Amino acid sequence: MSTTFTVDFFCSLDGYGMAAGWPGYWGKEGPEVREDRVRTFAQDQVLVFGATTFRQFRKFVVEYDEPYYDSLNELPKIVFSSTLKDPLGWQNSTLLNEDAVTAIERLKRTTDVPMRSHGSISLNRALLAAGLVDRLEVIMFPAISGRAGGAALFHDGAEFDLELIESTVLDGRTQKLVYIPHLHGEVPEGVGPQLRNAG
């Protein structure tokens, strides 16, 4: 028995997951982005959160009206936290106060239900570095966050070679890129620009 773990990340072109003063989706959501979210969260899966993202989404699903929020409410959820306490205030949620890398490694071996994590920067950076992420789904919005940017999943993290398995343009402007991440190892000989022959 085994399953897959997907990291699901929204970002601007410069790799930031949010930007101070900008609205959600950088103000560039469209019907195809929303349809993609509906399809994504209609699947049978367990959602995995760090404490900060869990708190944010627990609030979002009450205050905002997105067509996939009912699915977020209904799906089983795991949150890794040493600060949250039961009751968690969001239905179908389970608190795990343990090391996330150890727990996800165990869960991947003992369940066949796929797992997905959206946002949760420090959690997913650790899971990527541990080689536990099977799919990396990036939705890149047509914006540069610049000085306003924050929540950068890849900055100062591990290095990866990415195998592109899907590429889609949503609403004619937003890229959805799906990769299989491979921890970067030694660079093979003969790749990259080659020196001219001397003499």
Secondary structure in CASP SS format (residue, H / E / C, confidence):
PFRMAT SS
TARGET T0000
AUTHOR 0000-0000-0000
METHOD secondary structure of the structure
MODEL  1
M C 1.00
S C 1.00
T C 1.00
T C 1.00
F E 1.00
T E 1.00
V E 1.00
D E 1.00
F E 1.00
F E 1.00
C E 1.00
S E 1.00
L C 1.00
D C 1.00
G C 1.00
Y C 1.00
G C 1.00
M E 1.00
A E 1.00
A C 1.00
G C 1.00
W C 1.00
P C 1.00
G H 1.00
Y H 1.00
W H 1.00
G H 1.00
K C 1.00
E C 1.00
G C 1.00
P H 1.00
E H 1.00
V H 1.00
R H 1.00
E H 1.00
D H 1.00
R H 1.00
V H 1.00
R H 1.00
T H 1.00
F H 1.00
A C 1.00
Q C 1.00
D C 1.00
Q C 1.00
V E 1.00
L E 1.00
V E 1.00
F E 1.00
G E 1.00
A H 1.00
T H 1.00
T H 1.00
F H 1.00
R H 1.00
Q H 1.00
F H 1.00
R H 1.00
K H 1.00
F H 1.00
V H 1.00
V H 1.00
E H 1.00
Y C 1.00
D C 1.00
E C 1.00
P C 1.00
Y C 1.00
Y H 1.00
D H 1.00
S H 1.00
L H 1.00
N H 1.00
E H 1.00
L C 1.00
P C 1.00
K E 1.00
I E 1.00
V E 1.00
F E 1.00
S C 1.00
S C 1.00
T C 1.00
L C 1.00
K C 1.00
D C 1.00
P C 1.00
L C 1.00
G C 1.00
W C 1.00
Q C 1.00
N C 1.00
S E 1.00
T E 1.00
L E 1.00
L E 1.00
N C 1.00
E C 1.00
D C 1.00
A H 1.00
V H 1.00
T H 1.00
A H 1.00
I H 1.00
E H 1.00
R H 1.00
L H 1.00
K H 1.00
R H 1.00
T H 1.00
T C 1.00
D C 1.00
V C 1.00
P C 1.00
M E 1.00
R E 1.00
S E 1.00
H E 1.00
G C 1.00
S C 1.00
I H 1.00
S H 1.00
L H 1.00
N H 1.00
R H 1.00
A H 1.00
L H 1.00
L H 1.00
A H 1.00
A C 1.00
G C 1.00
L C 1.00
V C 1.00
D C 1.00
R E 1.00
L E 1.00
E E 1.00
V E 1.00
I E 1.00
M E 1.00
F E 1.00
P C 1.00
A C 1.00
I C 1.00
S C 1.00
G H 1.00
R H 1.00
A H 1.00
G E 1.00
G E 1.00
A C 1.00
A C 1.00
L C 1.00
F C 1.00
H C 1.00
D C 1.00
G C 1.00
A C 1.00
E C 1.00
F E 1.00
D E 1.00
L E 1.00
E E 1.00
L E 1.00
I E 1.00
E E 1.00
S E 1.00
T E 1.00
V E 1.00
L E 1.00
D C 1.00
G C 1.00
R C 1.00
T E 1.00
Q E 1.00
K E 1.00
L E 1.00
V E 1.00
Y E 1.00
I E 1.00
P E 1.00
H E 1.00
L E 1.00
H C 1.00
G C 1.00
E C 1.00
V C 1.00
P C 1.00
E C 1.00
G C 1.00
V C 1.00
G C 1.00
P C 1.00
Q C 1.00
L C 1.00
R C 1.00
N C 1.00
A C 1.00
G C 1.00
END
